Amino acid sequence: MESLQYYAPASLAEATQLLAEHKGSQVLAGGTDLLVQMRLGMKSPPALVDIKNISDIQQCGFTDSGELVIGAAVPCAQITESVAIAAKYPGLVEAAGLIGSTQIQGRCSIGGNLCNASPAADTVPALIANHAVCEIQGVNGSRQVPVSEFNLAPGQNCLAEGEFLVALRIPALSGSDSAGRVVGCSDAYLRFIPRTEMDIAVVGAAVSLTVDLDGQCTQACVAIGAVAPTALIVPEASQALVGTQLNESALISAGQAATRASKPINDKRGTAEYRKKVVAVLVRRAAVIAYQRALETFSD
Protein backbone atom coordinates (compact mmCIF):
# COMPACT_ATOMS: atom_id res chain seq x y z
CA MET A 1 0.00 0.00 0.00
CA GLU A 2 1.49 3.36 -1.00
CA SER A 3 1.77 6.23 1.48
CA LEU A 4 -1.25 8.46 1.78
CA GLN A 5 -2.65 11.31 3.81
CA TYR A 6 -4.99 10.63 6.72
CA TYR A 7 -7.49 13.14 8.11
CA ALA A 8 -9.98 12.85 10.96
CA PRO A 9 -12.36 15.84 10.78
CA ALA A 10 -14.58 16.67 13.74
CA SER A 11 -17.45 18.26 11.80
CA LEU A 12 -19.43 17.87 8.60
CA ALA A 13 -18.10 21.21 7.37
CA GLU A 14 -14.49 20.15 7.90
CA ALA A 15 -15.07 16.80 6.19
CA THR A 16 -16.70 18.54 3.24
CA GLN A 17 -13.76 20.93 2.90
CA LEU A 18 -11.20 18.11 3.05
CA LEU A 19 -12.98 16.09 0.37
CA ALA A 20 -13.15 19.18 -1.83
CA GLU A 21 -9.43 19.89 -1.38
CA HIS A 22 -8.25 16.32 -1.92
CA LYS A 23 -9.80 15.05 -5.14
CA GLY A 24 -10.13 11.30 -5.33
CA SER A 25 -9.89 10.82 -1.57
CA GLN A 26 -11.99 8.13 0.10
CA VAL A 27 -14.25 8.36 3.13
CA LEU A 28 -13.33 5.93 5.92
CA ALA A 29 -15.98 4.70 8.35
CA GLY A 30 -15.52 1.06 9.38
CA GLY A 31 -13.00 0.30 6.67
CA THR A 32 -13.77 -3.43 6.50
CA ASP A 33 -14.16 -3.23 2.73
CA LEU A 34 -12.09 -0.18 1.82
CA LEU A 35 -8.88 -1.23 3.57
CA VAL A 36 -9.02 -4.69 2.00
CA GLN A 37 -9.57 -3.16 -1.43
CA MET A 38 -6.58 -0.88 -0.89
CA ARG A 39 -4.33 -3.76 0.14
CA LEU A 40 -5.36 -5.65 -2.99
CA GLY A 41 -4.56 -2.64 -5.15
CA MET A 42 -8.18 -2.22 -6.22
CA LYS A 43 -8.24 1.31 -4.81
CA SER A 44 -5.39 3.75 -4.18
CA PRO A 45 -6.80 7.06 -2.91
CA PRO A 46 -4.41 9.93 -2.21
CA ALA A 47 -6.07 10.52 1.16
CA LEU A 48 -8.46 8.98 3.66
CA VAL A 49 -11.04 11.13 5.43
CA ASP A 50 -12.05 9.32 8.62
CA ILE A 51 -15.57 10.42 9.57
CA LYS A 52 -15.91 8.50 12.85
CA ASN A 53 -15.21 11.57 15.00
CA ILE A 54 -18.21 13.47 13.61
CA SER A 55 -21.13 13.34 16.05
CA ASP A 56 -23.78 13.61 13.33
CA ILE A 57 -22.40 10.46 11.71
CA GLN A 58 -22.37 8.50 14.98
CA GLN A 59 -25.95 9.22 16.03
CA CYS A 60 -28.31 6.29 16.38
CA GLY A 61 -31.80 6.54 17.79
CA PHE A 62 -35.35 7.76 17.43
CA THR A 63 -36.38 11.39 17.09
CA ASP A 64 -39.33 12.85 19.01
CA SER A 65 -41.50 12.18 15.96
CA GLY A 66 -40.51 8.51 15.89
CA GLU A 67 -38.15 8.67 12.92
CA LEU A 68 -35.15 6.34 13.20
CA VAL A 69 -31.84 8.03 12.40
CA ILE A 70 -28.73 5.90 11.91
CA GLY A 71 -25.45 7.69 11.31
CA ALA A 72 -23.35 6.43 8.42
CA ALA A 73 -20.50 5.33 10.73
CA VAL A 74 -22.67 3.48 13.26
CA PRO A 75 -21.32 -0.09 13.50
CA CYS A 76 -23.67 -2.95 12.74
CA ALA A 77 -23.16 -4.33 16.26
CA GLN A 78 -24.82 -1.22 17.66
CA ILE A 79 -27.88 -1.97 15.54
CA THR A 80 -28.04 -5.63 16.51
CA GLU A 81 -27.72 -4.81 20.22
CA SER A 82 -30.45 -2.15 20.23
CA VAL A 83 -33.61 -3.37 21.95
CA ALA A 84 -35.47 -0.25 20.81
CA ILE A 85 -34.65 -0.81 17.13
CA ALA A 86 -35.40 -4.54 17.34
CA ALA A 87 -38.84 -3.78 18.75
CA LYS A 88 -39.82 -1.74 15.68
CA TYR A 89 -37.55 -3.00 12.90
CA PRO A 90 -36.59 -6.61 13.68
CA GLY A 91 -35.90 -7.30 10.02
CA LEU A 92 -33.30 -4.55 9.87
CA VAL A 93 -31.66 -5.96 12.99
CA GLU A 94 -31.66 -9.42 11.40
CA ALA A 95 -29.94 -8.07 8.30
CA ALA A 96 -27.28 -6.17 10.26
CA GLY A 97 -26.59 -9.28 12.33
CA LEU A 98 -25.77 -11.35 9.26
CA ILE A 99 -22.81 -9.30 8.09
CA GLY A 100 -19.53 -11.11 8.71
CA SER A 101 -18.35 -12.30 12.11
CA THR A 102 -18.94 -10.76 15.52
CA GLN A 103 -15.60 -8.96 15.21
CA ILE A 104 -16.51 -7.55 11.80
CA GLN A 105 -19.90 -6.37 13.05
CA GLY A 106 -18.16 -4.34 15.73
CA ARG A 107 -16.26 -2.49 13.04
CA CYS A 108 -18.29 -2.42 9.81
CA SER A 109 -20.87 0.33 9.42
CA ILE A 110 -24.36 0.13 8.01
CA GLY A 111 -23.51 3.16 5.86
CA GLY A 112 -20.49 1.39 4.45
CA ASN A 113 -22.56 -1.70 3.67
CA LEU A 114 -24.75 0.54 1.54
CA CYS A 115 -22.00 2.65 -0.06
CA ASN A 116 -19.99 -0.40 -1.08
CA ALA A 117 -22.84 -1.08 -3.52
CA SER A 118 -22.66 -4.86 -3.42
CA PRO A 119 -25.75 -6.48 -4.99
CA ALA A 120 -25.67 -9.00 -2.13
CA ALA A 121 -25.47 -6.50 0.76
CA ASP A 122 -27.79 -7.70 3.52
CA THR A 123 -28.90 -4.40 5.01
CA VAL A 124 -29.89 -2.81 1.71
CA PRO A 125 -33.12 -4.77 1.04
CA ALA A 126 -34.10 -4.28 4.69
CA LEU A 127 -33.53 -0.53 4.44
CA ILE A 128 -35.45 -0.34 1.17
CA ALA A 129 -38.40 -2.30 2.56
CA ASN A 130 -38.62 0.24 5.39
CA HIS A 131 -38.50 3.22 2.99
CA ALA A 132 -35.14 4.47 4.28
CA VAL A 133 -33.73 7.71 2.89
CA CYS A 134 -30.06 8.71 2.59
CA GLU A 135 -28.90 12.07 3.91
CA ILE A 136 -25.97 13.17 1.75
CA GLN A 137 -23.54 16.05 2.32
CA GLY A 138 -21.27 17.75 -0.20
CA VAL A 139 -19.71 21.04 -1.16
CA ASN A 140 -22.99 22.12 -2.77
CA GLY A 141 -24.99 21.41 0.37
CA SER A 142 -27.11 18.49 1.48
CA ARG A 143 -29.63 16.34 -0.36
CA GLN A 144 -31.74 13.27 0.26
CA VAL A 145 -32.01 10.15 -1.89
CA PRO A 146 -34.14 7.06 -1.23
CA VAL A 147 -32.00 4.01 -0.50
CA SER A 148 -33.79 2.31 -3.40
CA GLU A 149 -32.15 4.83 -5.77
CA PHE A 150 -28.75 5.15 -4.08
CA ASN A 151 -26.88 2.28 -5.75
CA LEU A 152 -26.64 2.39 -9.54
CA ALA A 153 -24.62 -0.74 -10.37
CA PRO A 154 -22.29 -3.20 -8.64
CA GLY A 155 -19.67 -1.11 -6.87
CA GLN A 156 -21.22 2.16 -8.04
CA ASN A 157 -23.42 4.51 -6.02
CA CYS A 158 -24.89 7.94 -6.70
CA LEU A 159 -22.40 9.94 -4.62
CA ALA A 160 -20.75 12.68 -6.65
CA GLU A 161 -17.12 13.72 -6.20
CA GLY A 162 -16.75 15.19 -2.72
CA GLU A 163 -20.08 13.90 -1.40
CA PHE A 164 -20.48 11.49 1.50
CA LEU A 165 -23.27 9.73 3.35
CA VAL A 166 -24.20 11.33 6.66
CA ALA A 167 -27.12 9.25 7.89
CA LEU A 168 -29.97 6.94 7.03
CA ARG A 169 -33.47 7.98 7.99
CA ILE A 170 -36.37 5.56 8.35
CA PRO A 171 -39.84 7.11 8.61
CA ALA A 172 -41.75 6.67 11.86
CA LEU A 173 -44.16 3.76 12.06
CA SER A 174 -47.75 4.84 12.42
CA GLY A 175 -50.12 3.26 14.92
CA SER A 176 -53.13 4.21 12.83
CA ASP A 177 -54.09 4.61 9.19
CA SER A 178 -55.47 7.68 7.41
CA ALA A 179 -58.95 6.86 8.70
CA GLY A 180 -57.75 6.65 12.29
CA ARG A 181 -57.99 2.86 12.51
CA VAL A 182 -55.43 1.03 14.63
CA VAL A 183 -52.76 -0.80 12.62
CA GLY A 184 -49.69 -2.88 13.37
CA CYS A 185 -46.37 -2.74 11.50
CA SER A 186 -43.30 -4.95 11.30
CA ASP A 187 -40.72 -6.41 8.95
CA ALA A 188 -38.50 -9.42 8.31
CA TYR A 189 -35.33 -10.26 6.41
CA LEU A 190 -34.18 -13.66 5.19
CA ARG A 191 -31.26 -14.75 3.06
CA PHE A 192 -29.92 -17.98 1.62
CA ILE A 193 -26.20 -18.76 1.78
CA PRO A 194 -24.18 -21.88 0.89
CA ARG A 195 -22.69 -22.09 4.39
CA THR A 196 -24.34 -21.58 7.78
CA GLU A 197 -22.33 -18.47 8.72
CA MET A 198 -20.17 -15.69 7.30
CA ASP A 199 -20.99 -15.98 3.64
CA ILE A 200 -22.38 -13.74 0.91
CA ALA A 201 -26.07 -13.99 0.14
CA VAL A 202 -27.14 -16.05 -2.84
CA VAL A 203 -30.56 -14.44 -2.43
CA GLY A 204 -31.94 -11.97 0.12
CA ALA A 205 -35.53 -10.86 0.73
CA ALA A 206 -37.01 -8.19 2.99
CA VAL A 207 -40.69 -7.53 3.60
CA SER A 208 -42.37 -4.80 5.65
CA LEU A 209 -46.09 -4.95 6.34
CA THR A 210 -48.89 -2.97 7.92
CA VAL A 211 -51.99 -4.86 9.07
CA ASP A 212 -55.30 -3.81 10.61
CA LEU A 213 -57.14 -5.35 13.56
CA ASP A 214 -58.90 -7.76 11.21
CA GLY A 215 -55.55 -9.12 10.11
CA GLN A 216 -55.79 -7.61 6.65
CA CYS A 217 -52.61 -6.27 5.09
CA THR A 218 -53.09 -2.59 4.27
CA GLN A 219 -49.55 -1.72 3.14
CA ALA A 220 -46.55 -3.77 2.03
CA CYS A 221 -43.09 -3.34 0.58
CA VAL A 222 -41.04 -6.21 -0.81
CA ALA A 223 -37.34 -5.78 -1.62
CA ILE A 224 -34.92 -8.41 -2.89
CA GLY A 225 -31.14 -8.62 -3.10
CA ALA A 226 -28.41 -10.61 -4.87
CA VAL A 227 -30.68 -11.30 -7.85
CA ALA A 228 -29.94 -8.18 -9.92
CA PRO A 229 -27.17 -5.57 -10.28
CA THR A 230 -28.76 -3.68 -7.37
CA ALA A 231 -31.34 -4.49 -4.72
CA LEU A 232 -34.86 -4.14 -6.10
CA ILE A 233 -38.29 -3.08 -4.91
CA VAL A 234 -40.92 -5.45 -6.29
CA PRO A 235 -44.18 -3.45 -6.52
CA GLU A 236 -46.14 -6.38 -7.95
CA ALA A 237 -45.16 -8.56 -5.00
CA SER A 238 -46.18 -5.82 -2.58
CA GLN A 239 -49.52 -5.36 -4.33
CA ALA A 240 -50.19 -9.11 -4.19
CA LEU A 241 -50.13 -8.95 -0.38
CA VAL A 242 -52.22 -5.81 0.15
CA GLY A 243 -55.90 -6.44 0.82
CA THR A 244 -55.30 -10.02 1.97
CA GLN A 245 -54.63 -11.92 5.16
CA LEU A 246 -51.64 -13.42 3.42
CA ASN A 247 -53.45 -16.50 2.23
CA GLU A 248 -51.64 -19.08 0.11
CA SER A 249 -52.76 -17.49 -3.14
CA ALA A 250 -51.40 -14.08 -2.13
CA LEU A 251 -48.09 -15.55 -1.02
CA ILE A 252 -47.66 -17.52 -4.23
CA SER A 253 -48.44 -14.43 -6.30
CA ALA A 254 -45.90 -12.38 -4.34
CA GLY A 255 -43.23 -15.03 -4.84
CA GLN A 256 -43.94 -15.29 -8.55
CA ALA A 257 -43.69 -11.51 -8.90
CA ALA A 258 -40.28 -11.59 -7.21
CA THR A 259 -39.12 -14.29 -9.61
CA ARG A 260 -40.23 -12.24 -12.62
CA ALA A 261 -38.47 -9.13 -11.31
CA SER A 262 -35.19 -10.97 -10.72
CA LYS A 263 -32.29 -10.57 -13.13
CA PRO A 264 -29.70 -12.87 -11.57
CA ILE A 265 -26.39 -14.13 -12.88
CA ASN A 266 -24.73 -17.53 -12.84
CA ASP A 267 -21.77 -17.73 -10.49
CA LYS A 268 -20.06 -20.16 -8.14
CA ARG A 269 -22.74 -19.64 -5.48
CA GLY A 270 -25.69 -20.54 -7.67
CA THR A 271 -27.23 -20.47 -11.10
CA ALA A 272 -29.64 -17.81 -12.29
CA GLU A 273 -32.41 -20.39 -12.49
CA TYR A 274 -31.77 -21.50 -8.92
CA ARG A 275 -31.81 -17.93 -7.62
CA LYS A 276 -35.15 -17.28 -9.32
CA LYS A 277 -36.67 -20.23 -7.47
CA VAL A 278 -35.13 -19.37 -4.13
CA VAL A 279 -36.22 -15.72 -4.21
CA ALA A 280 -39.87 -16.78 -4.45
CA VAL A 281 -39.48 -19.02 -1.41
CA LEU A 282 -37.74 -16.37 0.67
CA VAL A 283 -40.29 -13.68 -0.18
CA ARG A 284 -43.12 -15.95 0.92
CA ARG A 285 -41.37 -16.90 4.16
CA ALA A 286 -40.32 -13.34 5.00
CA ALA A 287 -43.86 -12.11 4.35
CA VAL A 288 -45.30 -14.66 6.78
CA ILE A 289 -42.80 -13.72 9.48
CA ALA A 290 -43.43 -9.98 9.03
CA TYR A 291 -47.18 -10.61 9.10
CA GLN A 292 -47.01 -12.57 12.35
CA ARG A 293 -44.84 -9.90 13.93
CA ALA A 294 -47.22 -7.14 12.84
CA LEU A 295 -50.14 -8.98 14.45
CA GLU A 296 -48.15 -9.39 17.66
CA THR A 297 -47.78 -5.62 17.97
CA PHE A 298 -51.46 -5.41 18.91
CA SER A 299 -50.75 -7.33 22.12
CA ASP A 300 -47.63 -5.37 23.10
C-alpha positions in Angstrom: 0.0 0.0 0.0 1.5 3.4 -1.0 1.8 6.2 1.5 -1.2 8.5 1.8 -2.7 11.3 3.8 -5.0 10.6 6.7 -7.5 13.1 8.1 -10.0 12.8 11.0 -12.4 15.8 10.8 -14.6 16.7 13.7 -17.4 18.3 11.8 -19.4 17.9 8.6 -18.1 21.2 7.4 -14.5 20.2 7.9 -15.1 16.8 6.2 -16.7 18.5 3.2 -13.8 20.9 2.9 -11.2 18.1 3.0 -13.0 16.1 0.4 -13.1 19.2 -1.8 -9.4 19.9 -1.4 -8.3 16.3 -1.9 -9.8 15.1 -5.1 -10.1 11.3 -5.3 -9.9 10.8 -1.6 -12.0 8.1 0.1 -14.3 8.4 3.1 -13.3 5.9 5.9 -16.0 4.7 8.4 -15.5 1.1 9.4 -13.0 0.3 6.7 -13.8 -3.4 6.5 -14.2 -3.2 2.7 -12.1 -0.2 1.8 -8.9 -1.2 3.6 -9.0 -4.7 2.0 -9.6 -3.2 -1.4 -6.6 -0.9 -0.9 -4.3 -3.8 0.1 -5.4 -5.7 -3.0 -4.6 -2.6 -5.2 -8.2 -2.2 -6.2 -8.2 1.3 -4.8 -5.4 3.8 -4.2 -6.8 7.1 -2.9 -4.4 9.9 -2.2 -6.1 10.5 1.2 -8.5 9.0 3.7 -11.0 11.1 5.4 -12.1 9.3 8.6 -15.6 10.4 9.6 -15.9 8.5 12.9 -15.2 11.6 15.0 -18.2 13.5 13.6 -21.1 13.3 16.1 -23.8 13.6 13.3 -22.4 10.5 11.7 -22.4 8.5 15.0 -25.9 9.2 16.0 -28.3 6.3 16.4 -31.8 6.5 17.8 -35.3 7.8 17.4 -36.4 11.4 17.1 -39.3 12.8 19.0 -41.5 12.2 16.0 -40.5 8.5 15.9 -38.1 8.7 12.9 -35.1 6.3 13.2 -31.8 8.0 12.4 -28.7 5.9 11.9 -25.4 7.7 11.3 -23.3 6.4 8.4 -20.5 5.3 10.7 -22.7 3.5 13.3 -21.3 -0.1 13.5 -23.7 -2.9 12.7 -23.2 -4.3 16.3 -24.8 -1.2 17.7 -27.9 -2.0 15.5 -28.0 -5.6 16.5 -27.7 -4.8 20.2 -30.5 -2.2 20.2 -33.6 -3.4 21.9 -35.5 -0.3 20.8 -34.6 -0.8 17.1 -35.4 -4.5 17.3 -38.8 -3.8 18.7 -39.8 -1.7 15.7 -37.6 -3.0 12.9 -36.6 -6.6 13.7 -35.9 -7.3 10.0 -33.3 -4.5 9.9 -31.7 -6.0 13.0 -31.7 -9.4 11.4 -29.9 -8.1 8.3 -27.3 -6.2 10.3 -26.6 -9.3 12.3 -25.8 -11.4 9.3 -22.8 -9.3 8.1 -19.5 -11.1 8.7 -18.4 -12.3 12.1 -18.9 -10.8 15.5 -15.6 -9.0 15.2 -16.5 -7.6 11.8 -19.9 -6.4 13.0 -18.2 -4.3 15.7 -16.3 -2.5 13.0 -18.3 -2.4 9.8 -20.9 0.3 9.4 -24.4 0.1 8.0 -23.5 3.2 5.9 -20.5 1.4 4.4 -22.6 -1.7 3.7 -24.8 0.5 1.5 -22.0 2.7 -0.1 -20.0 -0.4 -1.1 -22.8 -1.1 -3.5 -22.7 -4.9 -3.4 -25.8 -6.5 -5.0 -25.7 -9.0 -2.1 -25.5 -6.5 0.8 -27.8 -7.7 3.5 -28.9 -4.4 5.0 -29.9 -2.8 1.7 -33.1 -4.8 1.0 -34.1 -4.3 4.7 -33.5 -0.5 4.4 -35.5 -0.3 1.2 -38.4 -2.3 2.6 -38.6 0.2 5.4 -38.5 3.2 3.0 -35.1 4.5 4.3 -33.7 7.7 2.9 -30.1 8.7 2.6 -28.9 12.1 3.9 -26.0 13.2 1.7 -23.5 16.0 2.3 -21.3 17.7 -0.2 -19.7 21.0 -1.2 -23.0 22.1 -2.8 -25.0 21.4 0.4 -27.1 18.5 1.5 -29.6 16.3 -0.4 -31.7 13.3 0.3 -32.0 10.2 -1.9 -34.1 7.1 -1.2 -32.0 4.0 -0.5 -33.8 2.3 -3.4 -32.1 4.8 -5.8 -28.7 5.1 -4.1 -26.9 2.3 -5.7 -26.6 2.4 -9.5 -24.6 -0.7 -10.4 -22.3 -3.2 -8.6 -19.7 -1.1 -6.9 -21.2 2.2 -8.0 -23.4 4.5 -6.0 -24.9 7.9 -6.7 -22.4 9.9 -4.6 -20.8 12.7 -6.6 -17.1 13.7 -6.2 -16.8 15.2 -2.7 -20.1 13.9 -1.4 -20.5 11.5 1.5 -23.3 9.7 3.3 -24.2 11.3 6.7 -27.1 9.3 7.9 -30.0 6.9 7.0 -33.5 8.0 8.0 -36.4 5.6 8.4 -39.8 7.1 8.6 -41.7 6.7 11.9 -44.2 3.8 12.1 -47.8 4.8 12.4 -50.1 3.3 14.9 -53.1 4.2 12.8 -54.1 4.6 9.2 -55.5 7.7 7.4 -59.0 6.9 8.7 -57.8 6.7 12.3 -58.0 2.9 12.5 -55.4 1.0 14.6 -52.8 -0.8 12.6 -49.7 -2.9 13.4 -46.4 -2.7 11.5 -43.3 -4.9 11.3 -40.7 -6.4 9.0 -38.5 -9.4 8.3 -35.3 -10.3 6.4 -34.2 -13.7 5.2 -31.3 -14.8 3.1 -29.9 -18.0 1.6 -26.2 -18.8 1.8 -24.2 -21.9 0.9 -22.7 -22.1 4.4 -24.3 -21.6 7.8 -22.3 -18.5 8.7 -20.2 -15.7 7.3 -21.0 -16.0 3.6 -22.4 -13.7 0.9 -26.1 -14.0 0.1 -27.1 -16.0 -2.8 -30.6 -14.4 -2.4 -31.9 -12.0 0.1 -35.5 -10.9 0.7 -37.0 -8.2 3.0 -40.7 -7.5 3.6 -42.4 -4.8 5.6 -46.1 -4.9 6.3 -48.9 -3.0 7.9 -52.0 -4.9 9.1 -55.3 -3.8 10.6 -57.1 -5.3 13.6 -58.9 -7.8 11.2 -55.5 -9.1 10.1 -55.8 -7.6 6.6 -52.6 -6.3 5.1 -53.1 -2.6 4.3 -49.6 -1.7 3.1 -46.6 -3.8 2.0 -43.1 -3.3 0.6 -41.0 -6.2 -0.8 -37.3 -5.8 -1.6 -34.9 -8.4 -2.9 -31.1 -8.6 -3.1 -28.4 -10.6 -4.9 -30.7 -11.3 -7.9 -29.9 -8.2 -9.9 -27.2 -5.6 -10.3 -28.8 -3.7 -7.4 -31.3 -4.5 -4.7 -34.9 -4.1 -6.1 -38.3 -3.1 -4.9 -40.9 -5.4 -6.3 -44.2 -3.4 -6.5 -46.1 -6.4 -7.9 -45.2 -8.6 -5.0 -46.2 -5.8 -2.6 -49.5 -5.4 -4.3 -50.2 -9.1 -4.2 -50.1 -9.0 -0.4 -52.2 -5.8 0.1 -55.9 -6.4 0.8 -55.3 -10.0 2.0 -54.6 -11.9 5.2 -51.6 -13.4 3.4 -53.4 -16.5 2.2 -51.6 -19.1 0.1 -52.8 -17.5 -3.1 -51.4 -14.1 -2.1 -48.1 -15.6 -1.0 -47.7 -17.5 -4.2 -48.4 -14.4 -6.3 -45.9 -12.4 -4.3 -43.2 -15.0 -4.8 -43.9 -15.3 -8.5 -43.7 -11.5 -8.9 -40.3 -11.6 -7.2 -39.1 -14.3 -9.6 -40.2 -12.2 -12.6 -38.5 -9.1 -11.3 -35.2 -11.0 -10.7 -32.3 -10.6 -13.1 -29.7 -12.9 -11.6 -26.4 -14.1 -12.9 -24.7 -17.5 -12.8 -21.8 -17.7 -10.5 -20.1 -20.2 -8.1 -22.7 -19.6 -5.5 -25.7 -20.5 -7.7 -27.2 -20.5 -11.1 -29.6 -17.8 -12.3 -32.4 -20.4 -12.5 -31.8 -21.5 -8.9 -31.8 -17.9 -7.6 -35.2 -17.3 -9.3 -36.7 -20.2 -7.5 -35.1 -19.4 -4.1 -36.2 -15.7 -4.2 -39.9 -16.8 -4.5 -39.5 -19.0 -1.4 -37.7 -16.4 0.7 -40.3 -13.7 -0.2 -43.1 -15.9 0.9 -41.4 -16.9 4.2 -40.3 -13.3 5.0 -43.9 -12.1 4.3 -45.3 -14.7 6.8 -42.8 -13.7 9.5 -43.4 -10.0 9.0 -47.2 -10.6 9.1 -47.0 -12.6 12.4 -44.8 -9.9 13.9 -47.2 -7.1 12.8 -50.1 -9.0 14.4 -48.1 -9.4 17.7 -47.8 -5.6 18.0 -51.5 -5.4 18.9 -50.8 -7.3 22.1 -47.6 -5.4 23.1 
